Amino acid sequence: MHFSINVPEKEFDEFASHHEYCNLLQSAKWREVKNNWDSLLTGVYDDNNQLMMVGLVLIKKLPLGLSLFYIPRGPVCDFSDKELVSFYFKELRKLARKYRAVLIKFDPSSYYHRYQLSKGEDETDMNKLQGLFDLDSADYLGRTTDMYATAQPRFHMGVEYTPTWKKDLPRVCLKSQRAAIRKGCQIEILSGDQIDTPKGKELMDRFAFLMNETGDRKGIHLRDESYFEKMCHVYKDHCHIFFVKVDVSKMRFDLQKRLDELNAQLETSKSPRKLKQEIDTVSKDLDEFKKLEEKYHGVQYIAGCLQIEFGKYVELIYAGMNEDFRKFHPYYHLYLSEFEWCFDHGYPYATLGGVEGTLEGPLANFKKQFDPIVTEFVGEFDMKTFPVVSKLVIAKYRQLRQAQHDE
């Protein structure tokens, strides 16, 4: 075996994208998104020069000429191969000391548990992970449940393709999507390779607005427009932003026209009960659009979600909504449309991102409505390279993480 810090990008992605532990954060291009960090495409080759393992290492510069190594959702390998895992980290630790990296932080995509919420039939990787837990100088942070206790959330939810996936969804999902469609909601998709066109720039502004609205509503700081643009430029046609849009003025006009038609029919109808029910529904929708038209005119982009495709998976990374249109239930139409697009394009799994380990709270409760696959990742490891200094850095890092959470 031999260790490399210069695995060619194409070879790196070919290995990572076809591995069972494939993850977007271990794609070679992720280093271009995180270009405020230095990076290395590391790997291990066997004696026949066949790649056995890869790891995107991000390098954060610290004061006093020190640094930190971080392998997000990696490395990618067969963790049951103790010799391979031990060799990789032995070489990586030597390298880290040359870079004066006081810590190697990593959190593989292997998992403790994986199950569908409604079924609870459990899968586990624990019989494959002994190579991780046998590592010298690597401290395991444990099975944390706080979403912010680790760099990446330990608990994720996502939707997996089956031939009956849509039929098997909870009724609330399809009912809410139908309600959104009834109110004139339509889907528009922007591909990352269209970002520099006039339309692309307009839609990116709309998406940034939605993200700002969401951040302000939740009282948190989300990424700015330049970060989303960077993702589009890096992943190009493997990055898409889905929008839910509605033409407020047209819908108000169409509803008024429909209401007039129904009232005219009511005068001559012999069975008015069904007509009265529809009149009641249309009247409520019309009142809602009249109120919205006091503030909005024409086409409005009311929700959006940025996704990136890598390997067999699609990551639904950032989503935002205009709170004034909450009653339209746009997220249901948005996510179900994304799932359908993913499955139609041959991706068998779409992740909805992280949640609290208790599976409670507004974020988790919303995602649970899709009857998702719940994944409990194994979690974070800290490998010390300079024991005394590493201990101080770890303590400071955890203090900063807690401060960010408290804010």
N, C-alpha and C positions, 0 to 999 in steps of 0.2 A: 504494500500500500504506500501511496505517497500523497502528501497534503499540498493543496494549491490555493493561492489567494487570487488567482487570475483565471477562473473558469470562464470560458467564452459565454457571452450573454445568451446566444442561441442555444448552446448546449445546456446551460444552466436551466433555462426555461423549459426545454424539452424534457429534462429530468423532473423538475418540480411540478410541471403542469400535469404529468401523467402519474404522479405518485399518489398513494392513498391519503397522504397528509398534505396534499396540495392546498395552498392558501395564497390569496392575493398578496399578502404582506411578504411572501417569499418569492414573488416574481422579481426578475432582475430590474424591471422598470420602476419598481417601487422606490428604488434609490434616487430616481429622478424626481419623484414627488417629494422625497425627503432630502432635497439637495442642500439644505442647510446643515446636514450631517455629511461627514465623509463616509465612504463605504468600501466594502470588499466583497467580491463574489468568491466565497471559499468553497472548497469541496475536497473529497477524497476519491482517488482513483485506485483501482486494483492493479495487479501486476500486468494485466493485459490492456491497461490504460482505459478501462471502462469506468465511468462515473458511478460511484456507490452512494454518494451523500453530497448534499449541498447546503449552504447556509449563507443567506444575505446578512452580512454584519454591518450594522450602522455604527458609526463612531462619532460620539459627541465629545467635543472639546470642552475641557473643564479648566478652571483657573490653575495657575502654577505649572502649566505645561502638562497637566494630567488629562486623561480622557476616560471614556466609558464605552464599552462594547455592548451592543444590544442586537439580539437576533429575534425579531418579531415573528411570532408563530413559527419558529424554527428551532433548530435546523430540521431539514427534511431527510429522513432516512428510516431504516429498519432499526428501531430501538431495542429489539430483542438481540441484535448482534452486539454483544458487550464489547468485543474486541474493536469493532469499528467505532463505536461511540466513544470508547476510552481513548483510542488513537486520535480521533478528531479533536477532542477537548484538550488532550495533552498538547497537541500542536498549537491549538488556538490559544491556550494559556501562555505558551512561550511567546507567541506573536503579540499577545496583549501586553506582556511585560516590555517588549521592545517599543510599543506605542505608549508606554507609561499609562496603560488602561488599568485603573484600580478595581474594576469590576467587569465581569461578563454576565449580563442579564439575558435570559432566554426563556421562552414560553412556547413549547412545541404545540402543534395542532393535534397531538394525540389526546385521547379523552378518557375520563373516568367512566362516564355514563353517556348514553345516547338513546333516546326513546321518543316515541310519539306521545304527545301529551294525553290524548284520550285513551291510549292503549297501555302505556307503561311497560311494554315489552322491551327489556333492557339489553343494550349491547355495551361491551366494555373492551378497552384496550389494555387493561391492567396486566394481562398475561404477556404483553409484548414490551413492557416498559422497564424491565429490570435494569437495562443498560443505563437508564437515566438515574435511577435511585442508587446505583452503585458508584456513581462518580465521586471521586475525591474532591474535596474543597468546594462542593456545590451544596448550598443550603436551600432546602425546599421551603417555600413560603406557606405551604399548607393549602387546605381546601377552603379558601376564603369565599365569602358570600357577598361582601361589599363590592359593588360594581367598580368602585374607584380605588380599591385596595391594590390593584395590579395595573400595569401599563395597558393591558388589553383585558376586557371583561372575561371572566372565566365561564360565564354562562351565556349561551347564544340560543336564539330561536331561528328556525328557517322552515321552508316548505319544500318537500320532496315530491318529485313526479311519481304518480301512479296513473294507470289508464283511467281511473275514476276520481282523480284528485278534485276536480271541480264539483262533481256530484256529492262527494263526501264532505265538502266544507260545511261548517255550521250554518244554519239558515240565516243568521244575522248578517253574514258576509254578503251573500247573494241578494238578500233583501235590501241591504244598504247600497249595493252597487246599482240595483234597479232604480232605487230612489234617486241616485245621482244622475243616472241616464235620463230619467223622467224630467229632471230639472235642467236638461240640456247640456250636461257635462260631456265633454269629448276629450279624447286622448291625442296629444301631439308629442312626437319624439324628436329629440335633437341628438344627432350623432356627434361624437367628439371631433371627427374630422371636418365638421361643418362650423366649428366654433369661430373661425375668422371671417365668415361670410356676414353680410349685414344682418340677415335673419338670425344667425347664430349669436351675434353680439347682443341683439335685442333680447333673445331668449335667455342668455346668460344674465343680463341685467334683471330680468323677471325672476330668475331662480335665486339670485343673490338677495333680492327683495324678500322673497318668501322665507329664506333662511334667516334674514335679519328679523323678520316678524316673529318667527318661531323662537329665536334666541331671546328677544325682548320679552316675549310672553312667559318663557320659562325662567327668565332671569339668569341666563347663562351666556357665555361667550362662545359663539360658533365660528367656523372658518369664514374668511372673507372671499370676495369674488375672485381675487387673483389665485387663490388656492384651487378653487373649482376649475378655473381656466387651465391651470397647470395640469390637473388630472386629465382634462380633455385633450390637451396637447400631447401628453405622454402616452395615453392609451388609445387615442384616436378612435378608430371604428370599433374598438372594444370597450368604449365608454359611451353610455347613453344617458340622457336626462329625459325622463318621462314627465309630462305635464298634464294636469287636468285643467281644461279651459271652458269657459262658458260666455256666450254673448248675452250680456245682461239686457241690452236694449231690444234685441231680437226676441228673446224669450218673453219679455214683458209684452211686446206687441203680439206675439203668437198666442200667449195665454189669454190676452184680452179678446182676441178674435175667436178663440176656442170657447171662451165663456159666453160670448154673444151668440154663437151657434148653438150651444147647449140650451141656453135660455129660450131661444126660438123653438127648438125641438120640444122643450118642456110644455109649451102651450098646446101642442097637438098630440102629445104622447099619451098612450093608453096605459102604459106601465112606467110611471115616472120615478119609481123608487131608485132604480139603478142610475138614472140620469141625475137625480138629486145628489147621490153619492159622488158622482164624478164632478158635478158642479161644486160641491163642497171642497173636494181636493184641488180643483183648478183655482177656485177662489183663494184658498190659503196660499197656494204657490204664487198667484198673481200679487197678493198683498206683500209677500216676501220680496218679490222682484221690484215692486214699486218702491219699497223702502230702500232696497239696495241701489236703485237708480238715482236716489238722491245724492249718492256718493260716487257711483261707478257708471260708466257708459261704455258701450261696445264690448269687445272681447276682453275678458279678464282671465289671467292665469292664476288659479286659486290654490293649486297645490303642485308640488314637484318632487321628484326623487332622482338622485344621481346613482347610477349603478355601473359597476365595472365587471367585465367577464374575464375569467382566467381559468384555464384548464376546463374542468367539468362543472365549475361553480360560478355563480353570479353573486356578487356582493352588493346589496342595496345599502349604500353607505350613508348618504345624507338625504333627509327629507324635510320639507317645510310646507306650511299652509298659511293662507290668509284667514285669520280668525273670524272675519266677518262672514265667511262662507262655511263655517263649521257645520251648520245644519244640512249642508249638501252631502255630507259624508264622503268627501272627495278621496280620502285615504283608501277607502275600500275599493273604489273604482281604479285608483292609481295602482295599488299593490296587486289586485287581481289581474289587471292588464299586464303588469310586469311579469307576474308568474306565467301567464299564458304565453307571452313573448319568449321568455326563457325556455319553456318546455318546447315550444314550436321550433326554436333554434337549436335544439339538441342539448340543452343544459339541464341535467336532472335535479339540480338543487339550487335554491335561491335562499340566501341567508338574510334575515331581517335584523341582524346585529345583536348587540349585547343587551342583557337585562340583569336585574338584581338576582343574586343566587337564591333568594327566598321565592322567586317567581311571583312576587307581588309588586304593587305600585302601579301608577298610571301607564308606564311604558310596557311593562310585562302584561298587564291586564288587557291592553289593546292587542298586543301580539298574540296572546292566548286565544283570541277569537278566531284565528286562522287554523286552530288545532295543529300547532307546529311540531316539528322535531326539536326537542330540547337537547342541547349538547353541553355537558359539563367538561370543559377542557381540564387537562391535568394541572395547569397553573404555572407559576413562575419559579425559576431557580436563580440564585445569585452565586456566582463562582468568584471567590476572592483570588486576587492575583498578588496583592501586597497586603497581607492579613490585617495589620494595624490600620493603615490608611483606608483599606477597603471597608472596614467596620465603621469608620467615621463617615465615609461617603454614603454607605447604606442608610445610616441613621439620618443623615441630612436629606437624602432622597425621599425617605418615607415621611419625614416632617413636611417637605414641600408638597408631596402628594396629598397629605391630609389637609394642608392649608388651602390647596386648590379646591378640594372637595368641600371644605367648610364655606368657601366663598360662594 
